[in-house]
Each structure stands twice: as C-alpha cells, then as structure tokens.
Amino acid sequence: MWTILEHRQADKDLSSGRVPIEILKRYEKWKDIAMLSGPQGLRAIKGFRDEALSGDWKGFRSSRLNEQWRVVYSVEAEVMIVQVVRVTAHDYRKR
C-alpha cells in the first residue's frame, strides 16, 4: 500500500474551482490506483501515459488525466510515498 501526499500547491489547484468535475473524478481514480499499485500500476495503464519529466522537472513524473490536464508527482520508493506536486492544465513551468 502506497501513501499519497498532496503538496499545498496541488491542494490549491484542486480546490480553486477551476478544475472540471470530470478531471477531479479521474484524479480520484488515479489516486486509488497509485495507492494500491504505486508507480508500476500507473505505468501499466496506457491511458495515463505516465512518463518521467526532464529539464527543471527532472526527478518528477507526469500522468495524463485527459489531453490537457496532468498530475505531476514524485516517488520516494524507500518509504512507499507518492507526492502529488501539481494538478495542472499542461503547464510545467516551475513557480
């Protein structure tokens, strides 16, 4: 069982009211899969197109919630933690 932590920025993104309901539902499914199977489970589902990021986001991963929206997260395998950093409309600029 994996632990899902949401960074303050991710919590702010999700509670801002600008994230569509369908994306919030898909994010909840994403969290369920991540909690049960971890990153391997996310990579097994082709629709998420889970991938490692590069550049300023090196060390982070991204999963698609739809064509526009992404979950950006990091993994701490030794303690089985998935930390969600952002839920964003495909804008990977660090802020």
Backbone hydrogen bonds in HBPLUS format (Angstrom, degrees):
<---DONOR---> <-ACCEPTOR-->    atom                        ^
c    i                          cat <-CA-CA->   ^        H-A-AA   ^      H-
h    n   atom  resd res      DA  || num        DHA   H-A  angle D-A-AA Bond
n    s   type  num  typ     dist DA aas  dist angle  dist       angle   num
A0002-TRP N   A0035-MET O   2.77 MM  33  4.54 178.7  1.77 147.4 147.8     1
A0003-THR N   A0080-MET O   3.00 MM  77  6.37 167.4  2.01 156.0 158.9     2
A0082-VAL N   A0003-THR O   2.84 MM  79  6.14 167.3  1.86 169.9 172.6     3
A0005-LEU N   A0082-VAL O   2.94 MM  77  6.29 162.2  1.97 151.2 156.7     4
A0084-VAL N   A0005-LEU O   2.73 MM  79  6.06 156.7  1.78 174.3 172.8     5
A0007-HIS N   A0084-VAL O   2.87 MM  77  5.99 177.7  1.87 170.8 171.2     6
A0010-ALA N   A0007-HIS O   3.02 MM   3  5.23 117.8  2.42 102.7 117.7     7
A0011-ASP N   A0007-HIS O   2.99 MM   4  6.33 162.8  2.02 159.0 164.1     8
A0012-LYS N   A0008-ARG O   2.83 MM   4  6.05 153.0  1.90 147.1 155.1     9
A0013-ASP N   A0009-GLN O   2.83 MM   4  6.07 157.0  1.88 147.4 153.6    10
A0014-LEU N   A0010-ALA O   2.93 MM   4  6.16 160.6  1.97 152.0 156.4    11
A0015-SER N   A0011-ASP O   2.99 MM   4  6.10 148.1  2.10 145.5 153.6    12
A0023-ILE N   A0020-PRO O   3.02 MM   3  5.35 127.2  2.31 105.0 118.5    13
A0024-LEU N   A0020-PRO O   3.08 MM   4  6.50 154.7  2.15 151.1 158.8    14
A0025-LYS N   A0021-ILE O   2.96 MM   4  6.28 154.9  2.02 155.0 161.6    15
A0026-ARG N   A0022-GLU O   3.02 MM   4  6.20 157.6  2.07 139.8 146.1    16
A0027-TYR N   A0023-ILE O   2.79 MM   4  5.97 152.5  1.86 148.6 156.9    17
A0028-GLU N   A0024-LEU O   3.04 MM   4  6.28 150.0  2.13 141.5 148.7    18
A0029-LYS N   A0025-LYS O   3.11 MM   4  6.49 151.8  2.19 145.6 152.8    19
A0030-TRP N   A0026-ARG O   2.85 MM   4  6.15 156.0  1.91 147.1 154.5    20
A0031-LYS N   A0027-TYR O   2.86 MM   4  6.17 156.2  1.92 151.4 157.0    21
A0032-ASP N   A0028-GLU O   3.02 MM   4  6.29 153.7  2.09 143.5 150.4    22
A0033-ILE N   A0029-LYS O   3.00 MM   4  6.31 162.6  2.03 156.2 159.6    23
A0034-ALA N   A0030-TRP O   2.88 MM   4  6.10 164.7  1.90 153.0 157.9    24
A0035-MET N   A0031-LYS O   2.81 MM   4  5.90 153.4  1.88 148.3 155.4    25
A0036-LEU N   A0032-ASP O   3.07 MM   4  6.26 156.5  2.13 146.3 151.8    26
A0037-SER N   A0033-ILE O   2.78 MM   4  5.74 170.3  1.79 159.4 162.9    27
A0038-GLY N   A0034-ALA O   2.85 MM   4  4.29 136.4  2.04 111.8 121.4    28
A0041-GLY N   A0038-GLY O   3.14 MM   3  5.56 125.5  2.45 109.0 121.0    29
A0042-LEU N   A0038-GLY O   3.32 MM   4  6.73 150.8  2.41 146.0 154.3    30
A0043-ARG N   A0039-PRO O   2.95 MM   4  6.21 155.7  2.01 150.2 156.3    31
A0044-ALA N   A0040-GLN O   3.08 MM   4  6.23 136.4  2.28 139.2 150.5    32
A0045-ILE N   A0042-LEU O   3.35 MM   3  5.60 146.5  2.47 101.7 110.1    33
A0048-PHE N   A0045-ILE O   3.15 MM   3  5.97 155.4  2.22 123.5 128.7    34
A0049-ARG N   A0046-LYS O   3.06 MM   3  5.30 141.2  2.21 105.9 116.9    35
A0064-ARG N   A0048-PHE O   2.60 MM  16  4.64 175.5  1.61 143.7 142.5    36
A0051-GLU N   A0062-SER O   2.91 MM  11  5.46 153.2  1.98 150.2 159.1    37
A0062-SER N   A0051-GLU O   2.84 MM  11  5.46 152.5  1.92 155.1 164.5    38
A0053-LEU N   A0060-PHE O   2.98 MM   7  5.68 166.0  2.00 152.1 148.2    39
A0057-TRP N   A0054-SER O   3.34 MM   3  5.33 144.8  2.48 126.1 119.3    40
A0058-LYS N   A0055-GLY O   3.12 MM   3  5.38 157.0  2.18 119.2 117.4    41
A0060-PHE N   A0057-TRP O   3.02 MM   3  5.65 147.5  2.13 146.4 147.3    42
A0061-ARG N   A0073-TYR O   2.69 MM  12  5.34 162.0  1.72 164.3 170.4    43
A0073-TYR N   A0061-ARG O   2.90 MM  12  5.34 161.5  1.93 146.1 152.2    44
A0063-SER N   A0071-VAL O   2.95 MM   8  5.24 151.4  2.04 144.4 153.7    45
A0071-VAL N   A0063-SER O   2.86 MM   8  5.24 154.4  1.92 151.5 159.9    46
A0065-LEU N   A0069-TRP O   2.84 MM   4  5.36 178.2  1.84 145.2 144.8    47
A0070-ARG N   A0088-THR O   2.81 MM  18  5.46 160.8  1.85 162.0 168.7    48
A0088-THR N   A0070-ARG O   2.99 MM  18  5.46 146.0  2.11 147.6 156.6    49
A0072-VAL N   A0086-ARG O   2.94 MM  14  5.11 168.6  1.96 144.2 147.7    50
A0085-VAL N   A0072-VAL O   2.77 MM  13  5.58 154.8  1.83 147.9 156.3    51
A0086-ARG N   A0072-VAL O   3.22 MM  14  5.11 161.6  2.26 135.6 139.3    52
A0074-SER N   A0083-GLN O   2.96 MM   9  5.33 152.9  2.03 142.1 149.7    53
A0083-GLN N   A0074-SER O   2.95 MM   9  5.33 157.1  2.00 148.8 155.2    54
A0076-GLU N   A0081-ILE O   2.91 MM   5  5.15 170.0  1.92 158.0 159.8    55
A0079-VAL N   A0076-GLU O   3.25 MM   3  5.95 152.0  2.34 117.1 123.9    56
A0081-ILE N   A0076-GLU O   3.18 MM   5  5.15 164.4  2.20 131.5 136.1    57
A0080-MET N   A0077-ALA O   3.20 MM   3  4.72 156.0  2.26  94.9 102.2    58
